[in-house]
């Protein structure tokens, strides 16, 4: 008898070669299918991305409240409020100089002296002439008294018939002439008195004195120098009355002058103190235009306190004149008003709201916020603007809204940065 073989069903380890080959084929088919599907997904994503473009990255700033201060920027020169030019009325040689730069002077203080000898001689001559005139006047008054007595005597003798009419007339004429001569002498005395006074005034002008209390900021004369006061008085000294109060004279263009008014706040810097900010106030907007190469400017005078004497005459000031100011106002950066999205997938525009703001000075504008991942336009009414912010006085924008100020593509944001600041090759 032959033995019956044992069944191998249910025992894979003991299966035949055909079953193993079939299993390996199934696994290979499954792996190939998964690979094809993965390739299709990658290709589809790549195609969709290039069809729609990379999504940009948006930089936003929260709309908040704060101060807005529009300003006019200009430059000017720091000067004393009042500067006195001290000159000379007479000509001559400078005998001595008693004041120098930065000298503190008082009113009436002697600063220089012109050689007084020529004027002393003239004063002495006029004094002698006055004495002669007075002596002549006294002599003629005595002659007048004598002529008056003779005239009275002859008139009495004429009544009694002792003298002739001719004699009486002659004595009366002599009296009249003597009286006229006395009047002439009085006028001559007055004339010589005036000439003597003028000579003494000119002699006094040889002393150059300070007319005010102040500080000498300029000296234009030296000892031994000859000054000639003919048609134009030479300036010997410049005296600033009070250096603790200064002014800045700035030229503002005609396009900005309409925004400036007396009382506007001013801030400025000078090169000597780059970290320090000075403040002042507009005192005067002068009506005299200045035209240089067809450019019209107006002088705006700014008052500045200078208690510590830090500001020196002649310094150049970079000025910022605040023309108006609004505090605790809804504002957005000026960059948000200039932003425009590069993608076409934006929400529909709204209507401008400048007229709805009720402010005749408002103008229409727009800002963009993110809604559903896309830029959404909000029409706004713009009020005051300064260098950094713009006031929002109308429109649907609310405090706390994030407005878009710029955008950057995803590819640009992922671009590798070159070391040491060098440009990336191929870009």
Secondary structure per residue as TSV (DSSP state, phi and psi in degrees):
chain	resnum	aa	ss	phi	psi
A	1	X	-	360.0	145.4
A	2	X	-	-98.6	143.7
A	3	X	-	-78.4	140.9
A	4	X	-	-80.9	131.9
A	5	X	-	-69.2	144.3
A	6	X	-	-75.6	141.6
A	7	X	-	-73.5	145.3
A	8	X	-	-106.1	8.7
A	9	X	T	-67.1	135.8
A	10	X	T	86.5	3.9
A	11	X	-	-128.2	89.5
A	12	X	G	-63.1	-28.5
A	13	X	G	-65.4	-19.6
A	14	X	G	-108.8	12.1
A	15	X	-	-71.8	169.2
A	16	X	-	-84.4	175.8
A	17	X	H	-63.4	-28.2
A	18	X	H	-66.4	-41.5
A	19	X	H	-64.4	-40.7
A	20	X	H	-62.9	-42.3
A	21	X	H	-64.2	-39.1
A	22	X	H	-64.6	-40.4
A	23	X	H	-64.7	-41.9
A	24	X	H	-64.6	-35.1
A	25	X	H	-65.6	-39.7
A	26	X	H	-64.2	-43.2
A	27	X	H	-64.3	-39.4
A	28	X	H	-63.3	-40.9
A	29	X	H	-64.5	-39.4
A	30	X	H	-66.0	-44.1
A	31	X	H	-63.6	-39.7
A	32	X	H	-63.9	-40.9
A	33	X	H	-62.4	-44.6
A	34	X	H	-62.5	-40.5
A	35	X	H	-63.5	-43.0
A	36	X	H	-62.7	-43.5
A	37	X	H	-62.2	-40.5
A	38	X	H	-63.6	-42.0
A	39	X	H	-62.8	-40.3
A	40	X	H	-64.1	-39.1
A	41	X	H	-65.3	-44.9
A	42	X	H	-62.5	-44.1
A	43	X	H	-63.8	-41.0
A	44	X	H	-64.8	-43.6
A	45	X	H	-63.3	-40.0
A	46	X	H	-63.6	-43.7
A	47	X	H	-65.1	-41.7
A	48	X	H	-65.7	-39.0
A	49	X	H	-65.7	-43.0
A	50	X	H	-74.0	-22.7
A	51	X	H	-76.2	-38.5
A	52	X	H	-94.4	-17.2
A	53	X	-	84.8	157.9
A	54	X	-	-71.6	142.9
A	55	X	-	-73.4	129.7
A	56	X	-	-76.0	160.8
A	57	X	E	-104.7	131.2
A	58	X	E	-106.3	135.1
A	59	X	E	-98.4	126.1
A	60	X	E	-122.5	155.7
A	61	X	E	-132.5	137.9
A	62	X	E	-77.1	129.0
A	63	X	-	-69.5	124.2
A	64	X	E	-134.9	-169.8
A	65	X	E	-112.2	149.5
A	66	X	E	179.2	-165.4
A	67	X	E	-97.0	145.7
A	68	X	E	-129.9	126.6
A	69	X	-	-136.2	89.7
A	70	X	-	-61.6	145.1
A	71	X	E	-144.8	158.4
A	72	X	E	-109.0	128.2
A	73	X	E	-102.7	132.3
A	74	X	E	-153.4	-173.3
A	75	X	E	-137.0	156.3
A	76	X	E	-159.9	-174.3
A	77	X	E	-119.8	139.8
A	78	X	E	-83.5	128.1
A	79	X	E	-138.0	155.6
A	80	X	E	-64.2	152.3
A	81	X	S	-63.4	-45.0
A	82	X	-	-131.3	124.7
A	83	X	E	-121.2	123.8
A	84	X	E	-99.3	128.3
A	85	X	E	-91.3	119.1
A	86	X	E	-101.6	116.9
A	87	X	E	-120.5	-160.1
A	88	X	-	-132.9	139.8
A	89	X	S	-89.4	-20.4
A	90	X	S	-119.3	160.8
A	91	X	-	-99.9	156.7
A	92	X	E	158.5	-171.8
A	93	X	E	-96.4	132.5
A	94	X	E	-69.8	114.5
A	95	X	E	-82.8	-35.8
A	96	X	E	-156.9	150.2
A	97	X	E	-122.2	120.8
A	98	X	-	-111.2	-4.8
A	99	X	-	-124.6	143.8
A	100	X	-	-128.2	-177.3
A	101	X	T	-57.1	140.7
A	102	X	T	68.1	10.7
A	103	X	-	-74.0	129.1
A	104	X	E	-81.3	123.2
A	105	X	E	-122.2	157.4
A	106	X	-	-111.5	158.1
A	107	X	T	-60.5	128.4
A	108	X	T	90.5	-3.9
A	109	X	-	-72.7	136.4
A	110	X	E	-74.1	125.9
A	111	X	E	-109.6	-31.0
A	112	X	E	-157.3	162.3
A	113	X	E	-136.9	130.3
A	114	X	E	-92.2	145.2
A	115	X	-	-51.8	114.9
A	116	X	-	-86.9	-5.5
A	117	X	H	-61.3	-43.2
A	118	X	H	-60.7	-35.5
A	119	X	H	-79.8	-27.7
A	120	X	H	-66.3	-38.8
A	121	X	H	-62.6	-44.9
A	122	X	H	-63.2	-39.9
A	123	X	H	-63.4	-40.2
A	124	X	H	-67.3	-39.9
A	125	X	H	-62.3	-44.4
A	126	X	H	-67.3	-33.7
A	127	X	H	-65.7	-40.5
A	128	X	H	-67.0	-40.2
A	129	X	H	-63.1	-38.0
A	130	X	H	-65.2	-39.6
A	131	X	H	-62.7	-42.0
A	132	X	H	-63.1	-40.3
A	133	X	H	-65.7	-41.0
A	134	X	H	-66.1	-39.1
A	135	X	H	-64.0	-43.8
A	136	X	H	-62.5	-37.6
A	137	X	H	-63.9	-42.7
A	138	X	H	-64.3	-41.2
A	139	X	H	-61.6	-44.6
A	140	X	H	-70.7	-28.7
A	141	X	H	-66.7	-37.5
A	142	X	H	-65.0	-41.0
A	143	X	H	-63.6	-35.5
A	144	X	H	-64.6	-41.8
A	145	X	H	-62.4	-42.5
A	146	X	H	-64.8	-46.2
A	147	X	H	-63.9	-33.9
A	148	X	H	-67.0	-40.3
A	149	X	H	-67.1	-42.0
A	150	X	H	-62.1	-41.9
A	151	X	H	-64.7	-41.5
A	152	X	H	-66.1	-40.2
A	153	X	H	-65.1	-45.9
A	154	X	H	-65.5	-34.0
A	155	X	H	-64.5	-38.2
A	156	X	H	-69.0	-41.6
A	157	X	H	-66.6	-32.3
A	158	X	H	-65.7	-34.7
A	159	X	H	-66.6	-31.9
A	160	X	T	-92.9	0.1
A	161	X	T	77.0	21.6
A	162	X	S	-86.1	-38.7
A	163	X	S	-112.1	162.3
A	164	X	-	-82.7	167.4
A	165	X	H	-65.5	-36.2
A	166	X	H	-62.3	-39.2
A	167	X	H	-66.5	-40.4
A	168	X	H	-66.7	-40.3
A	169	X	H	-66.7	-37.2
A	170	X	H	-64.4	-43.8
A	171	X	H	-67.0	-35.2
A	172	X	H	-68.5	-38.9
A	173	X	H	-64.6	-41.1
A	174	X	H	-62.0	-37.4
A	175	X	H	-65.2	-41.8
A	176	X	H	-64.7	-41.1
A	177	X	H	-65.3	-39.6
A	178	X	H	-64.2	-38.7
A	179	X	H	-65.9	-40.7
A	180	X	H	-65.1	-37.5
A	181	X	H	-65.7	-36.3
A	182	X	H	-64.4	-40.8
A	183	X	H	-64.3	-39.4
A	184	X	H	-64.4	-40.0
A	185	X	H	-65.1	-37.1
A	186	X	H	-63.3	-41.3
A	187	X	H	-65.3	-39.3
A	188	X	H	-64.4	-39.8
A	189	X	H	-61.9	-43.4
A	190	X	H	-63.2	-38.7
A	191	X	H	-64.2	-45.5
A	192	X	H	-69.8	-30.3
A	193	X	H	-64.4	-42.1
A	194	X	H	-65.5	-39.4
A	195	X	H	-66.3	-37.6
A	196	X	H	-66.8	-39.3
A	197	X	H	-62.8	-42.3
A	198	X	H	-63.3	-39.9
A	199	X	H	-64.2	-38.9
A	200	X	H	-69.5	-35.0
A	201	X	H	-64.0	-47.1
A	202	X	H	-60.9	-37.2
A	203	X	H	-64.8	-37.5
A	204	X	H	-67.5	-30.3
A	205	X	T	-69.9	-11.3
A	206	X	T	-70.8	-15.2
A	207	X	E	-95.4	113.0
A	208	X	E	-88.6	111.4
A	209	X	E	-117.4	158.2
A	210	X	-	-79.5	129.4
A	211	X	S	-80.3	-14.9
A	212	X	S	-140.3	166.7
A	213	X	S	-78.9	135.7
A	214	X	E	174.7	-158.1
A	215	X	E	-128.0	133.6
A	216	X	E	-73.3	117.7
A	217	X	E	-104.6	-11.6
A	218	X	E	-153.9	137.4
A	219	X	E	-127.8	120.5
A	220	X	-	-115.3	24.3
A	221	X	-	-142.9	150.6
A	222	X	-	-130.4	160.5
A	223	X	T	-64.1	135.5
A	224	X	T	90.9	-10.7
A	225	X	-	-74.4	143.6
A	226	X	E	-97.8	126.5
A	227	X	E	-111.0	140.8
A	228	X	-	-120.8	114.8
A	229	X	-	-101.6	88.4
A	230	X	S	-107.2	-97.3
A	231	X	S	-85.9	-23.6
A	232	X	S	-131.7	128.5
A	233	X	-	-73.9	123.3
A	234	X	-	-70.8	143.0
A	235	X	E	-91.2	119.2
A	236	X	E	-94.5	-40.0
A	237	X	E	-137.9	151.2
A	238	X	E	-115.5	124.6
A	239	X	E	-120.5	121.2
A	240	X	E	-88.0	128.1
A	241	X	S	-67.5	-44.1
A	242	X	-	-150.2	107.2
A	243	X	T	-80.8	-5.1
A	244	X	T	-80.6	-10.3
A	245	X	E	-125.4	114.6
A	246	X	E	-116.6	171.4
A	247	X	E	-138.6	151.9
A	248	X	E	-113.3	121.0
A	249	X	E	-97.0	114.1
A	250	X	E	-123.2	146.2
A	251	X	E	-99.9	120.8
A	252	X	E	-110.7	134.1
A	253	X	E	-66.6	157.4
A	254	X	T	-65.8	-22.9
A	255	X	T	-72.4	-21.7
A	256	X	T	-108.3	-13.6
A	257	X	G	-65.6	-26.1
A	258	X	G	-69.0	-17.0
A	259	X	G	-90.7	-8.8
A	260	X	-	-101.9	137.9
A	261	X	-	-139.7	159.1
A	262	X	T	-60.5	136.7
A	263	X	T	97.6	-8.2
A	264	X	-	-61.1	140.0
A	265	X	E	-74.5	145.8
A	266	X	E	-134.8	137.8
A	267	X	E	-125.8	147.6
A	268	X	E	-156.7	163.7
A	269	X	E	-128.4	154.6
A	270	X	E	-124.2	154.7
A	271	X	T	-63.8	-26.6
A	272	X	T	-68.9	-28.5
A	273	X	E	-130.7	75.4
A	274	X	E	-64.8	-24.8
A	275	X	E	-91.3	-5.1
A	276	X	E	-107.0	137.9
A	277	X	E	-111.7	125.4
A	278	X	E	-97.7	154.1
A	279	X	E	-128.9	154.1
A	280	X	E	-160.2	-164.8
A	281	X	E	-148.0	140.7
A	282	X	E	-68.6	120.9
A	283	X	E	-97.2	-32.5
A	284	X	E	-154.0	138.3
A	285	X	E	-113.7	103.1
A	286	X	E	-75.4	142.7
A	287	X	E	-86.0	-4.5
A	288	X	E	-83.2	112.8
A	289	X	E	-77.4	151.5
A	290	X	E	-121.8	124.2
A	291	X	E	-114.1	119.0
A	292	X	E	-129.4	114.8
A	293	X	T	52.8	49.0
A	294	X	T	65.4	14.2
A	295	X	E	-105.2	120.7
A	296	X	E	-98.8	127.3
A	297	X	E	-131.5	162.5
A	298	X	E	-127.6	144.5
A	299	X	E	-83.9	124.0
A	300	X	E	-113.1	124.0
A	301	X	E	-100.1	127.0
A	302	X	E	-116.4	126.3
A	303	X	E	-83.7	136.3
A	304	X	E	-137.4	133.0
A	305	X	E	-80.7	138.4
A	306	X	-	-137.7	55.1
A	307	X	T	-61.8	-35.4
A	308	X	T	-90.9	5.8
A	309	X	-	58.9	27.3
A	310	X	-	-69.4	-36.6
A	311	X	S	-80.7	131.2
A	312	X	-	-109.4	147.7
A	313	X	T	-58.5	135.1
A	314	X	T	95.5	-7.2
A	315	X	-	-64.2	146.4
A	316	X	E	-91.5	128.7
A	317	X	E	-114.6	132.5
A	318	X	E	-92.0	111.4
A	319	X	E	-106.7	144.8
A	320	X	E	-129.9	109.1
A	321	X	E	-97.4	115.1
A	322	X	E	-79.7	112.4
A	323	X	-	-83.4	-26.7
A	324	X	-	-160.3	168.0
A	325	X	-	-152.6	139.2
A	326	X	E	-135.3	128.8
A	327	X	E	-109.2	151.9
A	328	X	E	53.8	49.0
A	329	X	E	-110.0	148.8
A	330	X	E	-66.7	127.6
A	331	X	E	-143.4	156.2
A	332	X	E	-133.6	155.7
A	333	X	E	-61.6	146.7
A	334	X	H	-60.1	-27.2
A	335	X	H	-64.7	-29.4
A	336	X	H	-67.5	-31.1
A	337	X	H	-75.0	-25.7
A	338	X	H	-91.1	-9.3
A	339	X	-	-70.9	139.1
A	340	X	-	-135.3	129.6
A	341	X	-	-69.2	146.4
A	342	X	S	-87.3	-24.0
A	343	X	S	-79.2	152.1
A	344	X	S	-88.1	-12.5
A	345	X	-	-85.9	72.7
A	346	X	-	-116.8	162.4
A	347	X	-	-77.8	158.4
A	348	X	-	-61.0	150.3
A	349	X	-	-75.4	156.7
A	350	X	-	-105.7	-178.2
A	351	X	-	-86.0	151.5
A	352	X	-	-68.3	148.1
A	353	X	-	-120.5	16.2
A	354	X	T	-63.3	-37.6
A	355	X	G	-71.9	-30.1
A	356	X	G	-75.0	-16.0
A	357	X	G	-72.7	-19.7
A	358	X	T	75.4	11.4
A	359	X	-	-112.9	118.3
A	360	X	T	-64.3	-20.1
A	361	X	T	-89.8	0.2
A	362	X	-	-76.2	154.9
A	363	X	E	-134.6	155.5
A	364	X	E	-78.8	146.0
A	365	X	E	-155.3	-170.7
A	366	X	E	-154.1	150.7
A	367	X	E	-131.5	165.1
A	368	X	E	-124.6	133.7
A	369	X	E	-123.4	164.2
A	370	X	E	-88.5	127.7
A	371	X	E	-136.3	114.2
A	372	X	T	65.7	29.5
A	373	X	T	80.5	3.6
A	374	X	E	-124.6	150.8
A	375	X	E	-64.7	136.6
A	376	X	E	-126.3	127.2
A	377	X	E	-83.4	133.5
A	378	X	E	-120.4	117.7
A	379	X	E	-73.7	138.8
A	380	X	E	-136.5	160.2
A	381	X	E	-105.0	128.2
A	382	X	E	-103.8	133.1
A	383	X	E	-102.6	-115.1
A	384	X	E	-73.2	150.2
A	385	X	E	-136.7	139.9
A	386	X	-	-124.3	-162.5
A	387	X	S	-67.1	-24.4
A	388	X	S	-116.4	-36.3
A	389	X	E	-129.3	162.0
A	390	X	E	-128.5	139.2
A	391	X	E	-82.1	132.9
A	392	X	E	-102.6	116.0
A	393	X	E	-114.7	2.8
A	394	X	E	-166.9	156.4
A	395	X	E	116.1	172.9
A	396	X	S	-78.3	-5.1
A	397	X	-	-66.7	137.5
A	398	X	-	-124.3	158.6
A	399	X	T	-60.6	133.3
A	400	X	T	97.9	-13.7
A	401	X	-	-68.0	140.5
A	402	X	E	-92.5	112.1
A	403	X	E	-97.5	147.6
A	404	X	E	-83.1	132.6
A	405	X	E	-111.9	-22.2
A	406	X	E	-165.6	167.0
A	407	X	E	-141.4	158.6
A	408	X	E	-145.0	135.1
A	409	X	-	-65.8	155.1
A	410	X	H	-63.9	-35.7
A	411	X	H	-65.9	-39.4
A	412	X	H	-68.5	-35.4
A	413	X	H	-70.2	-26.4
A	414	X	H	-93.6	-1.4
A	415	X	S	-64.5	136.6
A	416	X	-	-69.3	143.5
A	417	X	-	-89.1	132.5
A	418	X	-	-74.7	144.1
A	419	X	G	-66.9	148.2
A	420	X	G	60.7	24.4
A	421	X	G	77.2	11.1
A	422	X	-	-78.1	152.5
A	423	X	-	-66.4	147.8
A	424	X	-	-74.2	129.8
A	425	X	T	-61.7	140.6
A	426	X	T	81.7	3.7
A	427	X	-	-115.2	360.0
